Amino acid sequence: MKKVIILLLVSLSPLSAQNSGKIAGRVVDSKTKNPLPMANIVIRGTTFGAASDVEGNYYILNLPPGTYDLTASIVG
């Protein structure tokens, strides 16, 4: 199984009257640093998640403020 590095940029800024935020990052191979497209990123214990694009970038929107554990997986 490949080791995966997830780079996170967490921004939990309020939007209008709502109190929600976003988690964004990039999934890359730990050895080559090449992007990993179509990786699944899931917030443990929730139904929130995303898939990375062809450049390995992903974002998860409309999150309540808090601390989250992310899991990334890829087939292949």
Secondary structure, 3 states (H helix, E strand, C coil): CCCEEEEEEEECCCECCECCEEEEEEEEECCCCCECCCCEEEECCCCCEEECCCCCEEEEEEECCCCCCEEEECCC
